[in-house]
Amino acid sequence: MEPVRLGLVGIGKIARDQHLPAIAGNERFVLAATASRHGRVDGVTGYHDIAEMAAACPLDAVSLCTPPDGRYQQALTAIEAGLHVMLEKPPAVTLSHVEALVEAARAANVSLFATWHSREAAGVGPARAWLADKKIEAVRIDWKEDIRRWHPGQEWILGPGGFGVFDPGINALSIATRILPHELFVESATMDLPEGRASPIAASLAMRSGDAEVRAEFDFLQTGPQTWSIEVDTDHGTLHLTQGGSVIQRPGEAERTEPDLEYARLYERFAHLVAERAIDVDLRPLRLVADAFLIADRRVVEPFAF
């Protein structure tokens, strides 16, 4: 089988840190072109935008690494050009946008993959399997990181459609919706919005999964060690997921750590979807964020500057 000729759209931090190494390590893809207003990849033809790239370069698929605001139109442009599409998380700004992309992809008979990279962390699959037959009693999620470290100068992330602290927080929700045996529902939420900004810098969610209370704390101002942890109390003890799901500790067992293969697994999955012209879109994490925005008590806090 000939390798998939891939166009990478948006050459920023996530593309350089994760996508480029994953693409280079997968023989089922060849990076044929990029599209970015600012970034370039040495040795690869670069275009200003996705429309120019799709018109000028023979491609089979694109991977979108741009901010979520504007991604709907980029994805639609690719789909209408007959290209398979892989979306960074969150897949788009609204649920309606993603649902429309699913319909467009079906009509065009191309693949659409809304990725949730944290679900590919090493501990997530084993956690899901272990929890499947347990009674869940309570869940605690703490997802706290430093915005200046992970999103330096990215003003868009606190703007309209930028998701704010839910940009990393949705990773935790993607894991929770994957490992918990019952659906998650948001019951209440609070959000801290810096003065003059549209998206929160901190948030607290009270949720429920079956009979279990689920608490989530998201913070974008964590300095020092970063915290990405999920604890699940069960009738057989407490399961711990730390380091974004890459480290798992089941009751009575030692911690288990494996290498980071999240994006390698995403591209392997995308290759299968392309071969089958299939669609893989799970909206549950995005729906939880949308629900939180609808019912949250909002507090205006002091201005934030990068």
C-alpha positions as CSV (number, residue, x, y, z in Angstrom):
1,M,0.0,0.0,0.0
2,E,1.3,3.4,-0.9
3,P,1.9,5.8,2.1
4,V,-0.8,8.4,2.8
5,R,0.3,11.8,1.4
6,L,-0.4,14.0,4.4
7,G,-0.7,17.8,4.7
8,L,0.0,19.2,8.2
9,V,-2.0,22.4,9.0
10,G,-0.7,24.7,11.7
11,I,3.0,24.5,12.5
12,G,3.1,25.5,16.2
13,K,4.2,23.9,19.4
14,I,1.9,20.9,19.3
15,A,2.8,20.1,15.7
16,R,6.5,20.3,16.4
17,D,6.4,18.5,19.8
18,Q,4.1,15.7,18.9
19,H,2.8,15.5,15.3
20,L,6.0,15.7,13.4
21,P,7.8,13.0,15.4
22,A,4.7,10.7,15.2
23,I,4.4,11.2,11.4
24,A,8.2,10.6,10.9
25,G,7.9,7.4,12.9
26,N,5.0,5.9,10.9
27,E,5.9,4.5,7.5
28,R,2.2,4.6,6.5
29,F,2.5,8.4,6.1
30,V,4.6,10.8,4.2
31,L,4.6,14.5,5.0
32,A,3.9,16.0,1.6
33,A,3.1,19.6,2.5
34,T,2.4,22.1,5.3
35,A,0.0,25.0,5.6
36,S,0.7,27.8,8.2
37,R,0.8,31.6,8.3
38,H,4.0,31.6,10.2
39,G,5.7,28.1,10.6
40,R,7.6,26.0,8.1
41,V,9.2,22.6,8.2
42,D,12.6,22.2,6.6
43,G,12.5,20.2,3.4
44,V,8.7,20.3,3.1
45,T,6.8,22.6,0.7
46,G,4.8,25.2,2.8
47,Y,1.7,27.0,1.8
48,H,-0.1,29.9,3.4
49,D,-3.4,28.1,4.0
50,I,-5.2,24.9,3.6
51,A,-7.1,25.9,0.4
52,E,-3.9,26.9,-1.3
53,M,-2.2,23.7,-0.2
54,A,-5.1,21.4,-1.3
55,A,-5.3,23.1,-4.7
56,A,-1.5,23.0,-5.4
57,C,-0.3,19.7,-3.9
58,P,-1.5,16.1,-4.4
59,L,-2.7,14.9,-1.0
60,D,-4.7,12.1,0.5
61,A,-5.3,13.5,4.0
62,V,-4.7,16.5,6.3
63,S,-4.0,16.8,10.0
64,L,-5.3,20.0,11.6
65,C,-3.2,21.4,14.5
66,T,-4.6,24.9,14.5
67,P,-6.6,26.5,17.3
68,P,-10.2,25.2,17.5
69,D,-11.6,28.6,16.4
70,G,-11.6,28.4,12.6
71,R,-11.0,24.7,12.4
72,Y,-14.5,24.0,11.2
73,Q,-14.0,25.9,7.9
74,Q,-10.5,24.4,7.5
75,A,-11.8,20.9,7.9
76,L,-14.8,21.5,5.6
77,T,-12.4,22.9,2.9
78,A,-10.4,19.6,3.2
79,I,-13.4,17.4,3.1
80,E,-14.8,19.2,0.1
81,A,-11.5,18.6,-1.6
82,G,-11.9,14.9,-1.0
83,L,-9.3,14.6,1.8
84,H,-9.4,12.6,4.9
85,V,-9.2,14.7,8.1
86,M,-7.6,14.3,11.5
87,L,-8.5,16.9,14.1
88,E,-6.5,17.9,17.1
89,K,-8.5,18.2,20.3
90,P,-10.8,19.9,21.0
91,P,-12.2,19.1,17.5
92,A,-14.0,22.4,17.0
93,V,-15.6,25.3,19.0
94,T,-19.1,24.0,19.0
95,L,-20.9,20.6,18.9
96,S,-22.9,21.7,15.9
97,H,-19.7,22.3,13.9
98,V,-18.4,18.8,14.6
99,E,-21.8,17.2,13.8
100,A,-21.8,19.1,10.5
101,L,-18.3,17.9,9.7
102,V,-19.4,14.3,10.4
103,E,-22.3,14.7,7.9
104,A,-20.0,16.3,5.3
105,A,-17.4,13.5,5.7
106,R,-20.1,10.9,5.2
107,A,-21.4,12.6,2.1
108,A,-17.9,12.8,0.7
109,N,-17.0,9.3,1.7
110,V,-13.8,10.4,3.5
111,S,-12.5,9.7,7.0
112,L,-12.9,12.0,9.9
113,F,-11.0,11.5,13.1
114,A,-11.6,13.6,16.2
115,T,-8.6,12.7,18.4
116,W,-8.4,12.6,22.1
117,H,-4.7,12.0,22.6
118,S,-4.9,11.5,26.4
119,R,-7.0,8.4,25.9
120,E,-3.9,6.8,24.3
121,A,-1.8,7.2,27.5
122,A,-0.4,3.9,28.7
123,G,-2.6,3.6,31.9
124,V,-6.0,4.4,30.3
125,G,-6.7,1.1,28.7
126,P,-5.7,-0.9,31.8
127,A,-7.7,1.5,34.0
128,R,-10.8,1.0,31.9
129,A,-10.5,-2.8,32.0
130,W,-10.0,-2.8,35.8
131,L,-12.9,-0.5,36.5
132,A,-15.4,-2.4,34.2
133,D,-16.8,-4.6,37.0
134,K,-16.2,-2.4,40.0
135,K,-18.6,-0.3,41.9
136,I,-17.5,3.3,41.5
137,E,-17.9,5.3,44.8
138,A,-16.2,8.6,44.0
139,V,-13.9,10.2,41.5
140,R,-11.4,13.1,42.0
141,I,-9.8,14.8,39.0
142,D,-7.0,17.4,39.4
143,W,-5.7,18.9,36.1
144,K,-3.4,21.8,37.0
145,E,-0.7,23.3,34.8
146,D,1.1,26.5,34.0
147,I,-0.4,28.3,31.0
148,R,2.9,30.2,30.5
149,R,4.9,27.0,30.1
150,W,2.5,25.1,27.8
151,H,0.9,28.0,25.9
152,P,3.5,30.8,25.8
153,G,2.1,33.9,24.1
154,Q,-0.9,32.1,22.8
155,E,-3.5,34.8,23.5
156,W,-6.2,32.9,21.6
157,I,-6.5,30.4,24.3
158,L,-8.2,32.9,26.7
159,G,-10.3,34.5,23.9
160,P,-13.7,33.5,22.5
161,G,-13.6,29.9,21.4
162,G,-10.2,29.3,23.0
163,F,-11.5,27.1,25.8
164,G,-9.2,28.5,28.4
165,V,-8.4,26.0,31.1
166,F,-10.6,23.5,29.4
167,D,-8.1,23.2,26.6
168,P,-6.0,20.9,28.9
169,G,-9.0,20.1,31.1
170,I,-10.8,18.4,28.2
171,N,-8.0,15.8,28.3
172,A,-9.1,14.8,31.7
173,L,-12.7,14.6,30.6
174,S,-11.7,12.5,27.6
175,I,-10.0,10.0,30.0
176,A,-12.9,10.0,32.4
177,T,-15.5,9.3,29.7
178,R,-13.3,6.5,28.5
179,I,-12.6,4.7,31.8
180,L,-15.8,5.1,33.8
181,P,-18.5,2.5,33.2
182,H,-21.4,4.9,33.4
183,E,-22.0,8.2,31.6
184,L,-20.9,11.5,33.1
185,F,-23.2,14.4,33.7
186,V,-22.4,17.9,34.8
187,E,-24.4,19.1,37.8
188,S,-22.8,22.4,38.6
189,A,-19.7,24.4,37.8
190,T,-17.8,27.6,38.6
191,M,-15.4,29.4,36.3
192,D,-12.8,32.1,37.0
193,L,-12.5,34.5,34.0
194,P,-9.7,37.1,34.1
195,E,-10.9,40.6,33.5
196,G,-11.1,41.3,29.8
197,R,-10.9,37.7,28.8
198,A,-13.6,35.4,27.4
199,S,-12.4,31.9,28.5
200,P,-11.7,30.7,32.1
201,I,-8.3,30.4,33.7
202,A,-9.7,28.1,36.4
203,A,-12.8,25.9,36.8
204,S,-14.5,23.5,39.2
205,L,-17.0,20.9,38.0
206,A,-19.3,18.8,40.1
207,M,-20.4,15.8,38.0
208,R,-22.1,12.4,38.5
209,S,-21.4,9.0,37.0
210,G,-24.0,6.5,38.0
211,D,-24.2,6.8,41.8
212,A,-20.7,8.3,42.1
213,E,-19.9,11.9,42.7
214,V,-17.2,13.2,40.4
215,R,-15.2,16.3,41.2
216,A,-12.9,18.1,38.8
217,E,-10.5,20.9,39.5
218,F,-8.9,22.7,36.6
219,D,-6.2,25.4,37.1
220,F,-4.0,27.2,34.5
221,L,-1.8,29.0,37.1
222,Q,0.0,26.0,38.6
223,T,3.7,26.6,39.1
224,G,6.3,24.1,40.1
225,P,5.3,20.4,39.6
226,Q,2.4,20.0,37.2
227,T,-0.6,17.9,38.2
228,W,-2.6,15.7,35.9
229,S,-4.2,13.0,38.1
230,I,-7.5,11.0,38.4
231,E,-8.4,9.0,41.5
232,V,-11.2,6.5,41.4
233,D,-12.6,5.1,44.7
234,T,-14.2,1.7,44.2
235,D,-15.5,-1.2,46.4
236,H,-12.1,-2.8,45.7
237,G,-9.9,0.1,46.6
238,T,-8.6,3.3,44.9
239,L,-7.2,3.4,41.4
240,H,-4.7,6.2,40.7
241,L,-3.9,7.6,37.3
242,T,-1.1,10.2,37.3
243,Q,1.1,12.1,34.8
244,G,-1.8,12.5,32.4
245,G,-2.7,8.8,32.5
246,S,0.8,7.5,31.7
247,V,1.2,6.1,35.2
248,I,-1.3,3.7,36.8
249,Q,-1.5,2.3,40.2
250,R,-4.1,-0.3,41.1
251,P,-4.9,-1.2,44.7
252,G,-2.2,-3.5,46.1
253,E,0.1,-3.0,43.1
254,A,3.2,-0.9,42.4
255,E,3.0,2.0,40.0
256,R,3.3,1.1,36.3
257,T,4.9,3.4,33.8
258,E,5.3,3.0,30.1
259,P,6.7,5.3,27.4
260,D,4.7,8.1,25.8
261,L,3.1,6.7,22.6
262,E,0.0,8.8,22.5
263,Y,0.5,10.4,19.1
264,A,2.1,7.4,17.6
265,R,-1.1,5.5,18.4
266,L,-3.3,8.3,17.1
267,Y,-1.6,8.2,13.7
268,E,-1.8,4.4,13.6
269,R,-5.5,4.7,14.2
270,F,-5.8,7.4,11.5
271,A,-4.1,5.1,9.0
272,H,-6.7,2.4,9.7
273,L,-9.6,4.9,9.3
274,V,-8.2,6.2,6.0
275,A,-7.9,2.7,4.7
276,E,-11.5,2.0,5.6
277,R,-12.9,5.5,4.9
278,A,-14.3,5.3,8.4
279,I,-15.3,8.0,10.9
280,D,-14.3,8.1,14.6
281,V,-15.9,11.0,16.4
282,D,-16.8,10.9,20.1
283,L,-18.4,14.1,21.3
284,R,-18.8,13.3,25.0
285,P,-15.8,15.3,26.3
286,L,-16.8,18.4,24.2
287,R,-20.4,18.0,25.3
288,L,-19.3,18.1,29.0
289,V,-17.4,21.3,28.4
290,A,-20.4,22.8,26.6
291,D,-22.7,21.8,29.5
292,A,-20.3,23.4,32.0
293,F,-20.3,26.7,30.1
294,L,-24.1,26.7,30.1
295,I,-24.6,26.3,33.8
296,A,-21.4,27.7,35.4
297,D,-21.3,30.5,38.0
298,R,-18.7,32.9,36.6
299,R,-16.4,35.0,38.7
300,V,-14.3,37.8,37.3
301,V,-10.7,37.7,38.6
302,E,-7.7,40.0,38.2
303,P,-6.4,40.5,34.6
304,F,-3.9,38.0,33.2
305,A,-0.9,38.8,31.0
306,F,1.3,36.2,29.3
